[in-house]
Amino acid sequence: MEAQNMEVAALVKKISGLHAAIAKLPSLSPSPAVDALFTELVTACVPPSPIDVTKLAPDAQRMREELIRLCSDAEGHLEAHYSDMLAAFDNPLDHLGLFPYYSNYINLSKLEHDLLVRYVPNLTTPSRVAFVGSGPLPFSSLVLASRHLPDTAFDNYDRCADANDRARKLVRADTDLNARMSFHTADVANLTGDELGKYDVVFLAALVGMAAEDKAKVVAHLGRHMADGAALVVRSAHGARGFLYPIVDLEDIRRGGFDVLAVYHPDDEVINSVIIARKVDAHANGAHQSGHAADARGAVPVVSPPCKCCKMEAADAMQKREEMATKELSI
């Protein structure tokens, strides 16, 4: 335990020093100095760590929250820079590999699709999905639409009109994606059931609602307006990666009206954890539905990293949920 405490203290000290250096930068636009500091930050946060960032001392917690905001700003500048660079080509989609973290999006999108297929099999081929917080470089939607969901329509939402203008330029030369992908300037908090109720799957980007209470409000709003049975894919973080992105509380997702089906914590270059949830059927019998949700909560498979043991755990959890559902129907 003492060794772990020393490891955590050393990590917090290192991250605090990087935060101080990043906070002093005159600009967060891509530059050798900016790139070097954020590369060092990511390198420090990626390895497995015993740290629980939600239990940091108040000063360290404030540092973490500020660091996440700085990371968000830097990510926005980086994506805008590369979006403009790609837009200069006749067909921007032929040059996506120029973005230094493109492979991360390929791996993350494959992970999300594989988890959806596994835990929400009735939505293997959704007709329409929404991506909330798509940004100026909507790699997730581009990869999902082109590699995994070739017949699905994608509605991308971002509060920034400039981000959406940039994103539209990227698909202008691709007849298929230009027809299937639309971009909307809107705050998800203002979307109603008429809009959110038409989606089979909603993806929630990691930086939508950076503060825990804001994320909880977004999830609750989605829970009020998404269709019963629709899937929600939430990006979160785990361990030291919680210095880079917000950590989503599973209880906030459940309180929002969703059953949490699976949680995946990567241990490779993919930074974000992935949470798969499904909107609870509001029209089901109250007592039975409530009981099912409670039992499902105790059987959420946490998969990290993928291994035979984890697969067995996930299969056992799925079987328990199915057995419980069968018992409820027989009551």
N, C-alpha and C positions, 0 to 999 in steps of 0.2 A: 504493500500500500504506500509506504514511504517513497519507494522508487517511482510509483505512478504520480504521486503528488509533486515530486521533483520534475518529472517529465512535463506535467501540465503547467507548472510554474514557469519552466523554461520556454515552453511554447507561447504562453501568454506574454511573457517578456519580449520575445522575438516579434510577435504580431503587433504588440504595442509600439515597438520601435518602427516597424514598417508603416503603421498607421500614422505616426508622427511625421515620417518622411513624406508620405503621400499627401497628407494634409497641407504640407508646405509647398507643394507643387503650384506654380503659377497657372497651370492649365492641365486639364485631364485629357486633352486631345492627344492622339497617338504621337509619340516622340520616343527617341531612344531612352530618355530618362523615365518616362511614364511606363514604357513597355518593360524596362528592366525591373522596376519596383513591383509591378503587378505580377510579373513572372516569378519573382522571388516570393511574393505573397502566396500565389497559388501553389508553388512548390512546397511551401511550409505547411499548407493546409490539407494537401491531398493524402499524405500517408495516414494509415490508421492511427488513431489516438484515443486514449481513455478519457479525454476531456468531454464534459457535458457543458456546453456553452450556456445553457439555460440556467445554470447554477453558479455563474461567475459572480464575483463581488460587484457591488453597484458601479464602481468606477470602471471596471473592466467591461461590464455590460454596456455602459454608455459608449465606451470606446468601440465595442463591437457594432453597436447600432449605427454609429457614425461611419464606421468602416464599410458597412453594407451600403450605406447611401453613397459613399465615394465610389465603391465598386459599380453601383448602378449607373452613376454619372459617367464613369469611364467607359463602361460597356456601351452606353448610348452614343458617346463620341466615336468609339471604335466602329460600331455598326454603321453609323451615318457616313463615316469616312469610306468604308469599303463599299457601301451601297452606291455612293457617288462614283467610285472607281469602276464598279461593275456596270453601272448604267451607261458608261461611255462606250461600251462594246455594242456591236450590232445585235448580238444575242447574249445578254448578260448571263443567262443560265449555263452557257458553255464554259464559263470562267469562275464558277463558284469556288473551285479549289484554291483560288488566290487568297481566300480568307484563311488566316492561320489556324483557326479552330474549327474548320469545316468538318473534319473527321469526327469531332466530338458530337456535332449535331446528327451526323449519320448514325453514330452508335446510340445516341440518346433516343432518336426517333424510332429506330429498330427496337430498342428496349421497350418503349412505350407501346408500340404496336403489338409486340409479342405478349406483353402483359395483358393488354386488352383482349386479344384473341383467347388467351388462356383463362382469364377470370370473368370475362363477359362474352362468352361464345356466341350469344345471339346477336351481338353487334360486330361480327367479323367484317361485314361489309356495310358500314353505316352510309346512309344516303347523304347526310349533311352533318358537318361538324363545325364547331366554333373554336377559334383560338383567341383567347383573351390576353392582350399584352403582346401583340405580334411584333411591334417595333419596325424600324426602317429596313431590317434585313431578316425577313421572316423565314429563316432556314428551316425551322421545324415544320411549318406548313408545306414548304417547297419539297422537302424530303419525304414527308408522309404522303403528299399528293402524288408525287412522281414515282416513288418506289414501293409504297405499301397500299395506298388507297386510290387506285387509278380511276375509279368510277364515283368518287365522293366529291361533293361540292364543299368548299372551304370558305367560311366567312371569318375574316381576320379583324379583330377589334383593337384599336389603340386610341388613347386620348389625344395623341399628337397628330395634327393634320399633316405636318411636314413629314413625319415618319411614314404615314400612309402614302403620301405622294411619292416618296422615294421607293417604297415597296412596289407600287403599281408599275413603275418603270422597269422593274426586274423581270416581269412576266409579259411585257408588251409584245415580244417577238415569238412567244410560244403560244400557238393557237389553242392548244388543249388547256394549259394552265391558266391562260388569260380568260378562258370561258368558265373555268371551274373555281377560280379564286377571286373573291371580292374583298375590298378593304373599307372599313367603316370607322369614321372618327366619332368615338362615343366612349363614355364612361360606363363600365359594366353595371354600376349602381343605378343607372338610368334605364337599363333595358328591362322590358316587361315580359310577361308570359307569352305575349304574341310573338316576341322575337326569340327568347331563350327556349320557349316550349317546342320549337321546331327542330331542335338539334338532338341527334342520337348520342353525340359525345361532345363534351366541352373540355378543352384543355386550358388550364390556368397556369400562366407563366410564373416563374419563381419570384419575379420582382413586382408583381401586382399586389399591392397592399403589403408594403415592407414591414410595417409594425404589426405585431401579433394581433392587436385588436382590430386593425384595418383588414387583415387577411380574414379574420373570423367574420367580419361584416360582409365581405365579398362572398364568402362561402355560404353564409346564411341567406344572402340575396339570391344566389344561384339556387339554393334549396327551395326557396319559395316559388321560383318561376320556371325551373327546368321541368321537363316532362317526367312523369313517373317511370322508373326503369332506365332512364338515360344514364350514361356513364360520365363520371367526372375524373379527369386525370390532373392531378395536382403535383407540381414540382416543389420539392422541399430540399432539405440538406440534413447531413448527419455528421456527428463528431466535429472535428476541426473545420470541416467545410461550412459549418455554421457561421464562420467569420466572413464568408463570402456571400452567402444567401440566407434568407430567413428560414427558420425551422417551423414547419406547420404542425400544430398540435392536432393529433388525431381526434381528440374529444371535440375540437371546434368543428371538424368535419361531420362528426356524428350528430352534434347539436344542430348542425345546419340541415339535417334531414337526410343524411346519407348513411348507407352501410359501407364500412371500409372493408374492401375485399383483399387487398394485398399491399404490402409496403416493400420496396426494393431499395437497398442502399448499395450503390456501386463501390467497387474498390479499385477502379482503374481510372482512365483519363476522363470518364464521364463524371462530372462534378455533382449534378443534382440527383437527389433521391426521387423516387417516383411513387406516388400513392394512387391506387386505383380504387374508386368508390362508385357506388350506384345509388341513384335517388330512390328513396324508400317510397313504396306505393302508398300514397295517402288515402286511397280508397279501400285498402285492405282492412280486415277486421281489426279493431284497435288493440284488443288484448293479445290476439295471436301475433299481430305485426310487432307489437312492442316486445313480446317475449322473444320472437325470432331475432330482432335487432340486438337484443341484449346477449343472446347466445352467440350470434355471429361475431360480436365484439371480442369475445374471449378466444376466438379461433382465427385471428388474423395472421396469415403467414407472413413473417418477416424474412425476406429472401436477400441474403448478403453474405458472401458472394454466391453465385450459382454453384451448387454442388449436389451430389446425390442425396445428402442428408436433408438439404433445404427442399429439394423436390419432393422427398417423402413427407416432410412436414407440411408442405403446401397441399399435397394430395390428401393427407389425413384430415386437414382442416376443411378442405372442400367436401370430403365425405361426411364429416360431422354436420356441416351446414345442410347438406342434402337430407341426412337422416332426421335432423331436427325439423326441417320443412315438412317432411313426410308425416312425422308425428303430429304436427300442428294441423295438417289437413285432415287427419283421421279423428281429431277431437270433435 
